[in-house]
C-alpha cells in the first residue's frame, strides 16, 4: 500500500464526457474516497480555450495539457479530448512517467494500441479504455478478465448509436436515408459531419479494439473491412421485412479456419440483414449491444447506452476507480495479451449469406439465365422473389453460404448481362447458418 494521502487526477478535455466526469467525481467525492481508500483530487483540467463559465473552478483550467500531465502531483491522466496525434503524445508522456491513463479514444487506440500498450508495459503503468468501445456497456473488462480462461470465437454487435438510430427510424417510418439523417442531426444523434459514423469508421475502430482483445492479436482499424449505411434505401428495409429480417450496421470479429486448417481472424463492419428472431434485431434507437460467443461460456449479450456524456463518463469513472485502487494498493491492471499473433483473413475468404436485389428485363427465361450465373460461380440460391413487371421488374435472390470472392465475381458477371438492368443492392445476411 502506498503512503499517498491523495490520488491526483488530470482531466484532458471538458466536452460532454469530460464535463460529466468532473461533475460526478466532484459531487460524489466521499463515495469515491470510500471505494478507493484515499481521496481523488482533480489537479487540473485541460481545455483548448479558457473562456466563459465552464461550470468548474476556473483555477483548475489550463490550456497547457502537456504541463498538466508533467506535474509531479498528477498520478492518473483521464483523456477525453478526442482526435489522435495530440492525445497520443500526451498519453505517451504520461505513461513514460509511470502515470496511469484512462481514455475513451477509440480512434487513437485502434491506430496505436501497440505503441501505447508497449509504453504502459515498459513503465508498469495502467492503461484502461472501457469507454472506448460501447459507452456505458462493460465489455472490455469481461473480455480481458472474466473470459480470460475461455476461448472467444466471435464478437458481433451494434456499436454505433447514430447508425442504429438512423436504420431503426427508417425501418419504423419508411423515410429515406437523407431525411432520417437530417432528423438524427436535429435530435443530436448525428454530428455536423456524420462521415465517421455513417461510413463505418467509428465502428471499425471499435471492431479493431474488440478483435485485439478477444483474439490476443494486435488488430488496427486498417485491418477491418468497412462499409457504411449511406446506400441503404427504404426499399431495402421493406424487402428485409418481407424476409422476416431487419437491417443493422454490424461489427463482426471472429475466428475462422482456412481450408488447410490454419487459424485466422476476421474483423469487418457492414450493414447486414439480421433475422427478426436474432437478439440484435431488437436493439433499436441509439442503443448498442454486443454478443460474445465463447466455447465454455456460450453466448453472452451486453446491452445498453453506447454513447452520450453520462453513460460514457460512467465507464471512464469505473476505469478511474480501478486505476486509483492500483495506485493506492500497489496492484496493476491487466496487460495487453498479444501472444496469438493470428493473421487477418482476406475478405474474399469470408463466407456468409447474401441478398442481391437487381432490376431485370421482364421476359421469359430471365430467371433461368440469372440462376445459371450464380451456379457458374458456385453460389447456391436459397430463395428468389420477383416483383413488378416490364422495365420495373425487380428480382431478389437470397443465397446459401458462399465466399465473398465468389459472390463478388457473381455480381460483376450479373452487371454485364443484357437481361440485368442494374444490381441495385447487395447485402450480407448474418445470424443464420443455412
Buried (B, 14 or more C-beta within 10 A) or exposed (E): EEEEEBBBBBBBBBEBBBBBBBBBBEEBBEEBBEEBEBBBBBBBBBBEEEEEEBEBEEEBBBEEBBEBBBBEEBBBBBBBBBEBEBBBEBBBBBBEBBBBBBBBBBBBBBBBBBBBBBBBBEBEBBBBBBBBBBBBBBBBBBBBEBBEEBEBBBBBBBBBBBBBBBBBBBBEEEBBBEBBBEBBBEEEBBBEEBEBBBBBBBBBBBBBBBBBBBBBBBBBBEBBBBBBBBEBBBBBBEBBEEBEBBBBBBBBBBBBEEEEEEBBBBBBBBBBBBBEEBBBBEBBEBBBBBBBBBEEBEEBEBBBBBBBBBBBBBBBBBBBBBBBBBBBEEEBBBEBBBEEEBEBBEBEBBBBBBBBBBBBBBEEEBBEBBBEBBEEBEBEBBEBEBEEEEEEBBBBBBBBBBBBBBBBBBBEBBEEBEBBBEBBBBBBBBBBEE
